[in-house]
């Protein structure tokens, strides 16, 4: 995406994507985040 993120920012983004809280990010979760759903 051409942006630099700090480790804390990456952790926050991954926590937001991982909607189940299991530490596993599914494709569907990424799509929902990217599309803003």
Residue, then its C-alpha position, 0 to 999 in steps of 0.5 A: x500500500x506504500x505506507x509505513x506502519x509501526x509494530x503497534x499499528x500493525x498489531x492494532x490492524x490485525x486485532x481489528x481484522x481478527x473478528x473471532x479473536x482466535x489469532x487466525x486471520x481468515x480471507x473473509x475477515x480481510x475482505x470485510x475490512x478492505x471493503x469496509x463492511 
